[in-house]
């Protein structure tokens, strides 16, 4: 072959090769694009499992528009939004969790339904709970069998047939004979508390052949509560929107975020629970039915609720109840006895008594839930009206013997705040004003008592009968002030206490006095107090006066001289008397010799 022709053939092969490569690349790109688009379409209509296979993760904008059965949990992340315009049926127990910032949006006849739903009914008593049995569909005579919920019984409860016949029930089942006719049968119930709890109703012929069986919740009822468990729950920290004729059926709903229900239906999913004061619910032009409690919404004291044109049929089930739990009273002292007096939203008299603990805190009614507001069926709203009344608030500063009344507030309105601070209300607050050594001396003499002036003030709202003690500042040794000093100070008063200070040691010393605060106080400074010191002063020893002996010596000398003079005079007299005796004796002898 000609080399030139071979070269041309090689060039053509190379061109064909590159054209084929380009064609394959374009084809691959088209295929990848189609796969990507298909994936996006699938994602928009089909739940996607999370990487950990623990549930369905929604972390972007997703729409479900195809009816789907689900058995997994759904997690809507903070940046996710799930829009449902189809029927989503949960076939097993599951949870829908919405993070803060996440959105679950039901639109255009969207529905979330739980296959497992509360299906029994409990009564509210007082012959107010009614159940309609469709006996009118059957013309013949029959038996109505009332089946109680396990493990309960019908013992002690009554049933009224068409509001005429009163029958006492017993056992787990109870039969009622119904004559044939075209009318449905109304059963009314009365019992203890929420009893009886009805699981189902069976219709049978007089010969025992079952005609039909109804779950209690499937029948028309009035003033009866759902009993049982729903299989699915919505726990929302974000936003739940139910609009456009959408439905929630058999789903437990709790939220700390926002719930909006417009032109929609809520079945067997109440009470809706708002778990924080920041949560909100707005419902309008909608219908609610089926609650497991005697209200459709349960909310915190400061949760926001908007309720406009909402259809409900059970007059014994309230629109909402505000409740508070773990409400605390805070006192300065332990052992404060008090009572909560007033009326509840339902008009019942309140009588709650308790006392503060070692931390000064007291849980009202042991921290249990307390209803503070009811939105009634008839659109009225009533609230709790209560006050805190102190029955015993004693400390070392207001003992019963002091004739000082109880500290603390009396008749203070009970608010809806979780923590109610009653510290500093109607209590004393003592402050030092001054502590000085009186007198004009530059120095104090040891061994003598010197006057001290203490001025104290009561800045609080109640009287205090207190004591204080003093130490020598420089040594910390108890100062000799004649024992504890007492002062009774009225509110707004400033008083002076004078006492003596004796010191036996010379040197520079000052006095520090400390108010003795009640041991009942949680904080030692709750009622004021503290310490104060005088300025340092010099203490000097008393000089011993020298003993002057000169006067004594003079006296002694005088006495000696006087004694000597007396002695000499005495000797002189005695000598003269002796000389006279001798002279007389000598003369007598001379006379005798002469004779």
C-alpha positions in Angstrom: 0.0 0.0 0.0 1.1 3.5 -0.7 2.6 5.1 2.5 0.6 8.2 1.9 -2.6 6.2 1.6 -1.7 4.4 4.9 -1.1 7.7 6.6 -4.4 9.0 5.5 -6.2 5.8 6.6 -4.5 6.2 10.1 -5.7 9.8 10.4 -9.2 8.8 9.5 -9.2 6.1 12.1 -8.0 8.6 14.7 -10.8 11.0 13.7 -13.4 8.2 14.0 -12.0 7.2 17.4 -12.3 10.7 18.8 -15.8 11.1 17.3 -16.8 7.9 19.0 -15.4 9.1 22.3 -17.3 12.4 22.1 -20.5 10.6 21.3 -20.0 8.2 24.3 -19.3 11.1 26.6 -22.4 13.0 25.5 -24.5 9.9 25.9 -23.1 9.2 29.4 -23.8 12.8 30.4 -27.4 12.5 29.2 -27.8 9.2 31.1 -26.4 10.7 34.3 -28.7 13.7 34.0 -31.7 11.5 33.5 -30.7 9.4 36.6 -30.3 12.6 38.6 -33.7 13.9 37.6 -35.3 10.6 38.3 -33.7 10.5 41.8 -35.0 14.0 42.5 -38.5 13.0 41.5 -38.3 9.9 43.6 -37.1 11.9 46.6 -40.0 14.3 46.2 -42.6 11.5 46.6 -40.9 8.7 48.5 -39.5 8.7 52.1 -35.8 8.4 52.2 -34.0 6.5 54.9 -31.2 8.1 56.8 -27.7 6.9 56.5 -27.9 5.1 59.9 -31.1 3.4 58.7 -32.7 4.6 61.9 -35.5 6.5 60.2 -36.4 8.9 57.5 -34.2 12.0 57.6 -35.6 15.3 56.1 -32.8 17.8 55.8 -34.0 19.7 52.8 -37.2 20.8 51.1 -39.2 17.6 50.4 -42.8 17.0 49.2 -44.8 13.8 49.5 -47.7 13.7 47.1 -48.3 10.0 46.8 -50.2 7.9 49.4 -47.6 6.0 51.4 -47.4 3.5 54.2 -44.6 4.1 56.7 -43.1 2.1 59.5 -40.1 4.3 60.4 -39.5 7.4 62.5 -39.3 10.7 60.7 -36.7 13.3 61.7 -37.1 16.8 60.2 -33.9 18.6 60.7 -33.5 22.3 61.4 -33.0 23.1 57.7 -35.6 20.6 56.5 -39.2 21.0 55.4 -41.6 18.2 54.7 -44.8 19.0 52.8 -47.5 16.3 52.7 -50.4 16.5 50.2 -51.2 12.8 50.4 -52.3 10.2 52.9 -49.5 8.9 55.0 -50.4 5.8 57.1 -48.2 4.6 59.9 -48.4 0.8 60.2 -46.3 0.6 63.4 -45.4 2.7 66.4 -43.3 5.7 65.4 -42.4 9.3 66.1 -42.2 12.4 64.0 -39.6 14.6 65.4 -39.2 18.2 64.3 -36.1 20.1 65.2 -36.2 23.8 66.0 -36.3 25.5 62.5 -37.8 22.4 60.9 -41.3 22.5 59.3 -44.0 19.8 58.8 -46.7 21.2 56.5 -49.9 19.4 55.6 -51.7 20.9 52.7 -54.4 20.1 50.1 -56.2 17.3 51.9 -53.0 15.9 53.3 -53.5 13.3 56.1 -51.4 11.6 58.7 -53.1 8.6 60.3 -51.9 6.0 62.8 -53.2 2.5 62.3 -52.9 2.0 66.1 -55.3 4.4 67.8 -57.1 4.8 71.1 -60.4 3.0 70.5 -62.1 2.6 73.9 -64.3 5.2 75.6 -64.5 6.2 79.2 -67.4 8.1 80.7 -67.6 11.3 82.6 -70.4 10.2 85.0 -73.5 12.0 86.1 -75.6 10.5 83.3 -73.9 12.9 80.9 -71.9 10.5 78.8 -74.0 9.1 75.9 -73.4 6.5 73.2 -75.7 5.9 70.1 -76.1 2.3 69.1 -77.3 1.7 65.5 -80.1 -0.7 66.4 -82.4 1.1 63.9 -80.6 -0.7 61.1 -82.2 -3.9 62.3 -85.9 -4.4 62.8 -85.8 -7.5 64.9 -85.5 -7.8 68.7 -81.8 -8.0 69.8 -79.4 -7.8 72.7 -76.9 -5.0 73.2 -73.7 -6.4 74.9 -71.6 -3.8 76.6 -67.9 -5.0 76.8 -65.7 -3.3 79.3 -62.0 -2.5 78.8 -59.6 -5.0 80.4 -58.7 -5.3 83.2 -61.7 -3.1 84.4 -65.2 -4.2 85.0 -68.7 -2.6 84.9 -69.3 -3.1 88.6 -71.0 -0.2 90.4 -71.9 1.7 87.3 -75.3 2.3 85.8 -76.7 2.5 82.3 -79.8 4.4 81.2 -81.6 3.1 78.1 -83.1 5.9 76.0 -83.0 8.0 79.2 -85.9 5.9 80.6 -84.8 2.6 82.0 -82.1 2.6 84.6 -80.0 -0.6 84.9 -77.2 -1.5 87.3 -74.3 -3.1 85.6 -71.8 -5.7 86.8 -69.1 -8.0 85.4 -66.9 -7.6 82.3 -70.0 -7.7 80.0 -73.6 -6.7 80.4 -76.6 -7.5 78.2 -79.6 -5.3 77.5 -82.7 -6.6 75.6 -83.9 -4.2 72.9 -87.2 -4.6 71.2 -87.4 -4.4 67.4 -87.9 -1.0 65.8 -86.5 1.7 63.5 -85.0 3.8 66.2 -81.4 3.8 67.3 -80.7 3.2 71.0 -79.2 5.8 73.2 -77.2 4.6 76.2 -76.3 7.0 79.0 -73.8 6.1 81.7 -73.1 6.9 85.3 -70.3 5.7 87.5 -67.4 6.4 89.7 -64.9 8.9 88.2 -64.2 8.0 84.6 -65.8 4.6 84.9 -67.1 2.6 83.2 -64.6 2.2 80.3 -66.2 0.6 77.3 -64.1 -1.3 74.8 -66.8 -2.4 72.4 -70.5 -2.9 71.7 -71.8 -6.2 70.3 -75.3 -6.7 68.8 -76.6 -10.2 68.9 -79.9 -12.0 68.3 -81.9 -13.4 71.2 -80.5 -16.8 70.1 -76.9 -15.6 70.6 -75.9 -15.0 66.9 -73.7 -12.0 66.6 -75.1 -9.4 64.3 -72.3 -6.8 64.4 -69.5 -5.6 66.6 -68.3 -2.0 67.0 -65.3 -0.5 68.6 -66.6 2.1 71.1 -64.8 5.0 69.4 -66.4 4.2 66.0 -69.9 5.0 67.4 -71.5 8.4 67.8 -70.8 9.6 71.3 -71.1 12.6 73.5 -69.1 13.6 76.5 -66.9 10.5 76.5 -63.2 10.4 76.6 -60.9 8.3 74.4 -59.1 5.5 76.3 -56.0 3.7 75.0 -52.8 4.4 73.2 -52.0 6.1 69.9 -49.2 4.5 68.0 -47.7 7.7 66.6 -46.5 10.9 68.2 -45.4 14.3 66.9 -42.8 16.0 69.0 -42.2 19.4 67.6 -39.6 22.1 68.5 -40.2 23.8 65.2 -43.3 24.5 63.1 -46.4 22.3 62.5 -48.9 23.6 59.9 -52.1 21.9 59.1 -54.1 23.7 56.4 -56.2 23.1 53.3 -58.7 20.6 54.6 -56.0 18.4 56.0 -56.4 15.8 58.8 -54.5 14.5 61.8 -56.0 11.2 63.0 -54.8 9.3 66.1 -51.6 11.2 66.6 -50.3 12.4 70.0 -49.1 16.0 69.5 -46.7 18.0 71.7 -44.9 21.2 70.8 -42.5 23.7 72.2 -42.7 25.6 68.9 -45.5 26.9 66.7 -48.7 25.0 65.6 -51.1 26.5 63.0 -54.4 24.7 62.2 -56.6 26.3 59.6 -59.6 24.8 57.7 -58.7 21.3 58.9 -59.7 18.4 61.2 -58.0 16.9 64.3 -59.4 13.5 65.2 -58.5 11.4 68.2 -55.3 13.4 68.8 -56.0 15.4 71.8 -55.1 16.9 74.1 -52.6 18.8 72.1 -49.9 19.7 74.6 -47.8 22.9 74.5 -44.8 22.1 76.6 -43.2 25.6 77.2 -44.3 29.1 77.8 -42.8 30.1 74.4 -45.1 27.6 72.5 -48.1 28.8 70.5 -51.2 27.4 68.9 -53.5 29.1 66.4 -56.6 27.3 65.3 -59.5 28.6 63.2 -62.2 27.4 61.0 -61.5 23.8 62.0 -63.0 20.8 63.8 -61.6 18.9 66.8 -63.0 15.7 68.2 -61.7 12.9 70.5 -59.6 13.6 73.5 -58.1 11.4 76.2 -58.6 14.1 78.8 -61.4 16.6 79.6 -59.9 19.3 77.4 -58.6 19.6 73.9 -55.5 21.6 74.5 -53.1 21.6 77.5 -50.7 24.5 77.7 -48.3 26.4 80.0 -49.3 29.6 81.9 -47.8 31.9 79.3 -48.3 29.8 76.1 -50.1 31.7 73.4 -53.4 30.3 72.1 -55.7 31.7 69.4 -59.1 30.0 69.0 -61.6 31.2 66.4 -64.6 29.4 64.9 -63.6 25.9 66.0 -66.3 23.2 66.0 -66.5 21.0 69.1 -69.5 19.0 70.3 -68.7 17.7 73.8 -69.9 20.3 76.3 -68.0 18.6 79.2 -64.7 18.7 77.4 -63.0 22.1 77.7 -61.3 23.9 74.9 -58.2 24.3 76.9 -56.6 24.1 80.3 -53.6 26.1 81.5 -51.6 24.2 84.0 -48.5 25.0 86.2 -46.3 22.5 87.9 -43.2 22.7 90.1 -44.2 26.2 91.1 -42.0 27.4 93.9 -42.2 29.9 96.7 -38.9 31.4 97.8 -38.4 32.5 101.4 -35.5 33.8 103.4 -36.0 31.3 106.1 -36.7 27.6 106.6 -39.8 26.4 108.3 -42.1 29.1 107.0 -45.6 27.7 107.2 -48.2 29.0 104.7 -51.4 28.3 102.9 -52.8 28.9 99.4 -56.3 30.2 99.7 -58.8 31.2 97.1 -60.8 29.6 94.3 -59.7 27.4 91.3 -60.8 28.1 87.7 -63.7 25.6 88.2 -64.9 27.5 91.3 -63.6 25.0 93.9 -62.2 26.4 97.2 -58.4 26.2 97.4 -56.8 24.9 100.5 -53.1 24.1 100.0 -50.8 24.1 103.0 -47.0 23.6 103.2 -43.8 25.0 104.6 -40.3 26.0 103.3 -37.4 23.6 103.5 -33.8 24.1 104.6 -33.1 26.0 101.3 -36.0 28.3 101.9 -37.9 26.8 98.9 -41.3 25.3 98.9 -43.0 23.5 96.1 -46.7 24.4 96.0 -48.8 21.3 96.4 -45.6 19.2 96.3 -44.9 20.4 92.7 -48.0 18.7 91.2 -49.9 20.1 88.3 -52.4 22.8 89.1 -55.0 24.2 86.7 -54.8 28.0 86.6 -57.1 28.7 83.6 -60.0 27.0 81.8 -61.3 27.9 78.4 -64.8 26.4 78.6 -66.9 24.9 76.0 -69.2 27.9 76.0 -66.3 30.3 75.1 -66.0 31.7 78.6 -62.6 31.8 80.4 -62.0 31.5 84.1 -58.8 31.8 86.1 -57.5 30.9 89.5 -57.8 33.5 92.2 -55.4 32.7 95.0 -53.3 34.4 97.7 -50.4 33.3 99.8 -51.2 33.5 103.5 -48.5 33.2 106.1 -49.5 31.1 109.1 -46.1 30.8 110.9 -43.0 32.7 110.1 -40.8 32.9 113.2 -37.1 33.5 113.7 -34.8 34.4 116.6 -35.7 38.0 115.9 -39.5 37.6 116.2 -40.1 34.8 118.7 -43.6 34.4 120.0 -42.4 35.8 123.4 -41.2 39.0 121.6 -44.8 39.9 120.7 -43.7 40.6 117.2 -46.0 39.3 114.5 -45.1 36.9 111.7 -42.6 37.9 109.1 -43.4 37.6 105.4 -46.2 38.7 103.2 -49.8 38.0 104.0 -52.5 38.0 101.3 -50.0 38.3 98.4 -51.6 37.4 95.1 -50.4 34.1 93.6 -49.1 34.7 90.1 -48.4 32.3 87.2 -44.7 32.6 87.5 -42.8 29.4 88.1 -40.7 30.9 90.9 -42.3 33.4 93.2 -39.8 35.4 95.3 -41.2 36.4 98.6 -37.9 37.3 100.2 -37.5 40.8 101.8 -41.3 41.2 101.9 -42.4 42.3 105.4 -39.1 41.4 106.9 -36.5 43.5 108.8 -33.2 44.6 107.4 -30.7 45.8 110.0 -27.6 47.9 109.3 -24.9 49.4 111.4 -24.7 53.2 111.4 -21.8 53.8 113.7 -19.8 52.4 116.6 -17.7 54.9 118.6 -15.9 55.3 121.9 -17.5 58.2 123.8 -15.6 60.7 125.9 -12.8 63.2 125.2 -9.9 61.2 126.6 -6.9 60.6 124.2 -6.3 57.3 125.9 -8.3 54.9 128.0 -7.2 53.5 131.3 -7.0 49.8 131.7 -9.1 48.1 134.3 -11.9 50.7 134.0 -15.2 50.5 131.9 -15.5 53.1 129.1 -18.7 53.9 127.4 -19.4 52.8 123.8 -22.1 54.1 121.5 -23.7 51.8 118.9 -26.2 53.2 116.4 -28.3 50.7 114.4 -31.0 51.2 111.8 -33.9 49.0 110.5 -34.2 49.6 106.7 -36.8 46.8 106.3 -40.5 46.5 106.8 -40.9 44.7 110.1 -39.6 44.9 113.7 -36.5 43.0 114.9 -35.5 42.1 118.4 -31.9 41.3 118.1 -28.6 40.8 120.0 -25.0 41.6 119.2 -21.7 40.7 120.7 -18.2 42.2 120.4 -14.6 41.1 120.1 -11.2 42.9 120.4 -10.4 43.4 116.8 -6.6 42.8 117.0 -6.8 39.6 119.1 -10.3 38.1 118.3 -10.8 37.6 122.1 -14.2 38.2 123.5 -14.4 41.8 124.7 -15.7 42.5 128.2 -18.9 44.4 127.4 -21.1 43.0 130.1 -22.6 40.2 127.9 -24.8 40.2 124.8 -26.4 43.6 124.0 -30.1 43.7 123.1 -31.9 46.1 120.7 -35.5 46.2 119.5 -35.8 48.2 116.3 -39.0 49.1 114.6 -39.1 49.4 110.8 -37.6 52.7 109.6 -36.2 53.4 113.1 -32.6 54.2 114.1 -31.6 53.6 117.7 -28.6 54.1 120.0 -27.3 51.4 122.3 -24.8 52.4 125.0 -22.7 49.9 126.9 -19.3 49.7 128.7 -16.1 48.2 127.5 -13.4 47.2 130.0 -9.9 46.2 129.0 -7.0 45.0 131.2 -4.2 45.0 128.6 -2.3 48.1 127.5 -1.8 48.9 123.9 -3.6 50.0 120.7 -7.0 48.2 120.5 -10.3 48.6 118.8 -13.7 47.0 119.3 -15.5 44.9 116.6 -19.2 44.2 117.1 -21.2 41.6 115.2 -25.0 41.2 115.0 -26.2 37.7 115.8 -28.5 36.8 112.9 -31.2 34.1 113.2 -30.0 30.5 112.5 -33.3 29.9 110.6 -32.1 32.1 107.7 -30.9 30.5 104.5 -28.5 33.4 104.0 -27.0 34.9 107.1 -27.2 38.4 105.6 -30.8 38.1 104.4 -32.0 40.3 107.3 -28.9 42.5 107.2 -26.6 42.4 110.1 -22.8 42.3 109.7 -20.1 43.9 111.8 -18.6 47.2 112.5 -15.4 48.4 114.4 -14.4 51.4 116.4 -11.2 53.3 115.7 -8.1 52.0 117.4 -7.5 53.7 120.8 -4.6 53.5 123.2 -5.1 51.8 126.5 -2.7 52.9 129.3 -2.0 51.3 132.7 -2.9 53.2 135.9 0.3 54.4 137.6 0.7 53.2 141.3 1.1 56.2 143.7 4.4 56.1 145.8 3.9 55.5 149.5 5.2 58.6 151.6 6.8 57.4 154.9 8.0 60.7 156.2 4.8 61.7 158.0 4.9 58.3 159.6 8.5 58.7 160.6 7.6 62.2 162.1 4.8 60.7 164.1 7.0 57.9 165.3 9.8 60.4 166.3 7.3 62.6 168.0 5.9 59.6 169.8 9.4 58.5 170.8 10.3 61.9 172.1 7.0 62.3 173.9 7.6 58.9 175.4 11.2 59.8 176.4 10.1 63.0 178.0 7.4 61.2 179.9 9.9 58.6 181.0 12.4 61.1 182.2 9.8 63.1 184.0 8.6 59.9 185.6 12.2 58.9 186.6 12.7 62.4 188.1 9.6 62.2 190.1 10.5 58.7 191.3 14.0 59.9 192.2 12.7 62.8 194.2 10.4 60.6 196.0 13.2 58.1 196.7 15.5 60.9 198.0 12.8 62.1 200.4 12.3 58.6 201.7 16.0 58.2 202.2 16.4 61.6 203.9 13.5 60.7 206.2 15.1 57.4 207.0 18.5 59.0 207.7 17.0 61.6 210.1 15.2 58.8 212.0 18.4 56.9 212.6 20.2 60.1 213.7 17.5 60.8 216.2 17.7 57.3 217.7 21.4 57.5 218.2 21.2 60.8 220.0 18.8 59.4 222.4 
